[in-house]
């Protein structure tokens, strides 16, 4: 993919480095492991790789607490290895996107350590949100992980952290904060990064004075502040110097406000979380598709489609539940029953649905293997969301368990890998034409022939639980995607050939329940 707007229709694979592949056998994924698996990723058929943070970090929040943006954590490798990885990926036709976490840094970052040492009223503390001693927290905000987002220093002052206490929020009204992040962007663009994914992109700016939450539905004091747009316009100008792409992690329920971040002089794309959270239901998914396309059209930005990531219950487990097949952080609990066979059928169908939609698509590592959510014993959970919920929320560790590569087992891992995961091993699936891995490889290869096809056109069906749409292919004809989410078999629309199906058709040639097909006309 050589064109400059490659990001408009790319298939992008998320690499959570700590859990992707272990190159030195210590149980933690690393850059050596990623480099060894680059041929696997190229053969899979993706266009780009998004790397979750590999920076120096005490891991208070899985690496999203960065102590130094210009250094790779020794657990993962070295800066030189990162540069080699970017070059080797590029040689295989894989662009690389690195993660940026601008809302906060680690409490081990030199800036915060200097702020603590300098004391109240110092210029060093102006880079963060410090407040004078008081009997209680300075305002009534709630942490993104639950609980109070304020902690005391030894001198009695409070500092703001919208996530864990180990992640102090930066004050984005300070010019030094803005300049530092633009310097970090240049640092990675000059080393070959094709773009950045911006973590918690709608949280950076805070209302002047850090007021309490409005009781009348007024402007939110730290979500989606208007000051953000000036920050991202500045970033866009910088990115265009390098031909790089900006991708935002933006959780906003209002599609109009969401689209403002995608105006031609701001971010290139942003994750579509609405689609990810919807249940396995035709009306719900169609509504999300229509809403997404309508929101993106006025600003000329491509839609993005995501089924899973490092924060979300894996698709196979979610879709296998008898009830509540959608996703919401506040509803996560231990021990929710699921039917993995059912979830796998639906996940296969969802893969074809997602890959057929216009725009770019993100694939979280292990989805191509059909991995379920791992059940982590309470005493082994490391995610701070679990602790801050009082042990109610199982956290996100279940989707972060290291991938299974070898059919005979992979050795130690920093999170316990289920004993039966050898059946999902990439080595085992590579030789099975009916495996999830084979389905993804075939689908991604076929997608390249129509990823730049025309807009989506819904086709009428006689069943309410069927999604059916067409896209006009560049070489003439159309590609049809049909997904049966109902309980009865469905007759396929007229077509000249079957390109791919997520499962076998019936002997009569009809589409069974929880199955998708790509057709050519």
N, C-alpha and C positions, 0 to 999 in steps of 0.2 A: 504494500500500500504506500505509494510514493507521493501522492498528492498532499497538499498542505492542509486540507480539511479532512484528513483521515479519521479524526475523532468523531465525525458526524455519523458514521455507520460502523465503528470499530467494535470488535469483540475483545473485551479487556478482562484479564484474569487477575484476581486479587491474590497476592502472595503474602500470607501472614508468616513472616520469615521464621519466627520462633517455633512454628509447628509445621513447616513445609517439608524440609529434608535435612537430616543431620549428617554433616560431612565428616565429623571427627569422633562420633560415637559417644558423646557425653550426654545424650538425651535431649539436647536443645538444637533446634534447627539453626542453620547458619548460612552465610553467603557461599561457602564451599559447597554445601548441599544444593543450593539453588543453581549454582553454576553447573554442577554435575547433571542436573535435571533439565537444563535448557533445551536439549534435543526433545525431551518428552513434551515440553510446552510448545515447541515449534511444530511437532507432529500433531498435537492436539488441534492446532489450527487457529489459535487466537492471534490477534494483531498487536496487542500490547500487554504489558505487565504493570500492575499497580502494587508497589511494595509498601506494606504497613511499616511503621517506624522501625528503623534499624540503628537509631542514634544511641549515644551514651545515655543510660537511664537506670535509675534504681528499681524500676519496674513496680512502682506503686500502683500503676494502672496499665499494665501490659505494654509498656513502652510509649504510651501517650503522655508520659511525664518526662520531658526531654531535658537533659542536663547540658547537652552540647550538640548543636545542629551540624557542626562541621567535623564531628568525630563519630565513627561507627563503634557501637558497644563491643568490647572485646569478646563477649559471649557469641557474637555473630561474625566477627572478623575484623578487618581493617579498612580504612578509607581506600587504600590501594586496591583491595579486593573489590570494593564497591565500584570503583572506577573500571576495573577489569570486567566486572559483571555487566555494567552498562554497555561496554564496548562489545562484549561477546553476544549479548542479547541483540544488539543492533545488527551485528553481522549475520544473525539468523533471521532478520526481518522483524524483530520484536522490539517495539518502542518501550521505554521505561518511564513510569510515573512514580514520583516519590511523595511520601506523605508529609504534610506540613501541619503543625499543631499551634496555631497562632494565639488561641485564647489564653493559654497558660504555659508555664514552664515547670520544671521540677523544682522542688525545694532545695535540690542540690545544684541548681544552676548557679554559676558565679554571680549573676545579678542578685538573686535572692539571698545568697549567703552574704554578699556585701551589704545588702539592705539590713539584714539582721544585725550585722556587726556595726553598722554606722549609727543605728539608733533613730529614735523619733525625730521628725522634722528634717531629716537629711535628704539631699538630692537623690540618694540611692533608693529611698523608699517611695519617691515620686513615680517610679516605674511600675509600682503595684498599687493596690487599693488597701492602704493601711488606714485605720481609724483609731482615735484616742481610746484609752481605757474607759469602760462603762460597765454597769452591773450586768447587762445582757448584750446579746448581739446587736450590731448597729442598725439592722433592719430586719424585716420579716421574710426575707427571701428563703427559698428552699433549694437545696443542692440538686443538681441533675441526677445524682445518685441517691437522693433522699437525705433528710436530716438538715442540720444547720450548716450553711456554707461559710461559716466564720470560725477561725481558730485564733487563740491568743498566743502572743509571743512572750518571752520571758520578762520583757519590760512592761507587759500588761496591755499592749496595743493589740488590736484585732487586724487580721488580714483576710481578704476574700478569696475563696476557692470554690468555684461552681461545681467542682468534681471532688476529688479527695483532698485532705489537708496537705498532701504531698504535691499538689498542683496549684500553686498560687496564681491567681489571674493577673495578667498584665493590664496596665492602664493604657489603652489605645489612644487616649487623648494626648499622650506624650510623644513628641516628634522622634525621640530616640528609639522608641518601640517600633514605630513605623519604619524608620530607616534600617534598623537591624533586620527586620523581616525581608525587606527588599534586598538587602545584602545577602541574606541566606538564599533567596530565590536565585539570585545571580550565581552564587556559589555552585548550586546544583545544576542549573542550566548550562553553565560552562563546563561541567563534567559530563554532559551528554543526556541529562534528563529531558524527556520530551514534554514533560508537564508536571503539575503538582495536584494532588488531591488535598483539599483544605478541610481539616477536621473541624467539626462544630462551627461551621462558617457563619452562622447567624447569631453567635453569642459574643463576639469580640467587644463591641461598643456597649457602654453602660450609660444610663441616664445621669446627668450631672447631679451630684449630691447623693447618689445611690438611694433614692427614696423608697419607701415601702411600696408593696404591690398595690396598684390602684384598685379601689373597691367599686368603681363605677364603669369598668370595662375600658378605661383609658389606656394610653400607650404602655406597652410592657417595658419595664426598666432595663431589661438586658436581653430580650429576644427581638431580633429583627429591627434593630434601631436604624433610623435613616442615615446615621453617620457611616454605616458600613459601605454604602454605595460609593462614596468617595475613596475609601480604602481600596476597593476592588477595581475601580477605574484606574487607579495608579498602578496596581498590579498588572492590569491588562496591557497598559502601555509598555511595561517592562517585559512581559511575556512575549509580546509581539516582536520585540527586538531579537528574540531567539527562535521565533516560530513555535513557541511552546503553548500548551493548553492548560487552562485553569478549570478544575472540577470541584464543585462545592458539595459538601455534606450539609444539606439544608433540610431540616424537618419543619415544614410549615403547612398547616392545614388549608390556608388560603391560597388557591392557585394563582390568583392575580398578584399577590405579594411575592409569591415564589418566583413568578416569571420576571419580576423586576430585576432580579439578580442575573438574568440571562439576556439583558439588553445587549446590543452589539458592542458596547464599550465596557462591559463588565465580564462576568464569567462566561466561559464557552458552554459548559454544561453543568448540570447538578443532578444528584441522585434522585430518582423517583421512588420515594418511600411509600407513597400511597399504594402503588401496585403491589409492593412487597407485603404490605399489611393486610391485604384483602383475603377473605376466605376462598376456598375452592368452590366457587359458585359462578355460573355463567353471567348472571345479571351483574354481580359485583365486579367481576373482572372486566366485563365490557364497559361498565360505567367508569372504571378507573382508566381504561384505555382511552375512552372518549374524552374524559376530563384532562388527561395528560396531553393528548394531541392538541386539544383546544387551547390549553394554557401556553403551550410552546409556540403555536402558530403566529401570534401577533408579534413576537420578538425574533422570529426566524431561527430559533434554536432547535436542535434535534432533541427528541425525547430520549430518555434513558430507561432501561428496563433492568430490574434487579430482583432476584428471588431470595438471595441470602447474602450475608456478610459475616464479619467476625463478631458482631454484636447480637445476632438474630438466631433463633432456633432453626436448625437445619430443615430444609424443605421436606425431606422424606418423613421426618417425625411429625412436622406440623400438619402436613396433608394427610397423614394416616390417622388422625384423631376423629372420633365419631362426632364430636362437637368442637366448635371454636377452632377451625382450621386457619384462621387469620393469625395476626401477630400483634401483640401490644406488650410493652415492657411491664406494665402494672399487672398483667395477668399471668406472668411466668410463675410456675410453681413446680415443686418436686413431684415426681411420680405420676404425671398425667398419662393415662394409658394411650397407647397408639398401636395401630396395625401397620407394621412396616411393609408388608406385601402391598397393601392398599396404597400406602404413602409412596412406595416406589413407582407403582403404575401411574399415579398422579404426577409425581415429579418428572417422570419421563415425558408425559404429555405436556406438562408445563414448560419443559425445556424447549419443545418444538414450538409451542405458542410464543414464548419469549423471543426465541431466535428468529421468528418470522416477522416480528413487528418492525416498523420503520424506526430508525434511530440507532443508537449504540446500546450494547448489552454488556453487563458485568457478570462475571462468573466467579464465585467464591471457591477457593481451593477445596477439593474434596467433593463438590457437587457433581463433578464429572465421574466420580466413583460411586455415587449414590449413598454417601455416608449418612447414617442417622445421627441424631444428637446423642452424644455419649452421656451416660449417667455417672456423674462424679459423686463419690461418697461425700457426705457433709464435711467430714474432717479433712478432706483433701482439696476442697474448693479454695482457690486463690483469688478469684475475682472480688474486688472491693465492693461491688454491688451487693454481693451476698452478705457481707458483714454489716454494711450500712442499712440493710433492710431488716436487721435483727435475725437473720438466718431464714427468712421467709422466701426471698428471691433466690433461685438456684444459681443466679449469675450467668455469665457468658462462657464459662470454661468448657461447657459441653460441645460447643461448636468450634473450639480451639484446640482440641486434642490432635496431636501430631498424626499426619497422614500415614496410612499403611502402604508400603511400597513392595515389600517382599512377601512371597507366598508362604515362606517358612518363618516369618516374623522379622521384626525390625530392631530388636534390642530395647534399651531403656528409653523412656520418654518423660519429659518434665511434668506432663499430666498423664495419668494412667490410661493407656490405650486398651479398650475392651479386648478380652481374650479371643472373641470370635471375629475380630476385624480382619483376620487374615483372608477371609472370604471376599473382602472388598479390595484386597491388595491390587495395585496397578499392574504388577507383574502377572497376576492371575487373570485380570480382566483383558489384558492386551491381546490374548489369544482367543478370546471368546467373542464371536461376532454378535451375540445377543446381549452383551454386557452394557451397562450404562456408559462406560468409557467408549465403547464402539459407537454407541448412539451419538454421543457428543462429537466424536471425531468426524463421523459422516455428516452430521447436521452442520457443523462449522465449515466443512469443505463445501457442501452444497450452498450454504448461505452466501459464500463469496460470489456466487453467480447471480444472486438477486438482492444483495444487501443495499444496492443503490436503485432498487426498483421504485416504482411510483408510490403514491400515497395509498393508504389502506382504504378499501371499499368493502363495507359490510354487505354480505349476501344473505338474503332471506332464507330461513329454514322453517320447517314445520315443528321444530322442537324447541322449547324455551331454554333447555339446558345444553344448547349447542352454540358454539361460537364458530362462525364461518366468514372468512374475509379473503379478498383477493388483492394482489398487488401486480401491476403491469411490469413485466420484466424488461430490462434494457434490450434484450435480443428478440423482442416480440413475444406475443402470447402473455399468459399470466401465471402466477404462482398462487395457488389456493391453500389456505390453512384451515383445517376443520378440526375442532376439538369437541369431543363428546363428554360432557360432564353429567349427563343424565343416567338413568337406570336402564334404558332400552337401547338396543342397537340402532344405528342410524345409517340410512342409505347415503352414499357419497354423491355429491353433485356431479354432473357430467364433466369428464376430464379425459385427457389423452394419455395420461400415464401417472403412475404412483411414484413419487420421488423418494418418500421415506415415511414410515409409520413408527410411532413410539412402541407399538406392540402388534402382534399378528391380527389381521382382519379375520372376520368369521369365514367359514367355508362358503357362505353366500356372497362374500365380498363387502359386507357391511362393516361399519366402524363400531367396535364394542365400547362399553362404558369405560370412562377414564382413559381414553386413547385419543391420540392426535395423529393427523396425517397431512403430509404436504403433497399436493397434486399439481400437475402441469396441464394447462389448457392451450 
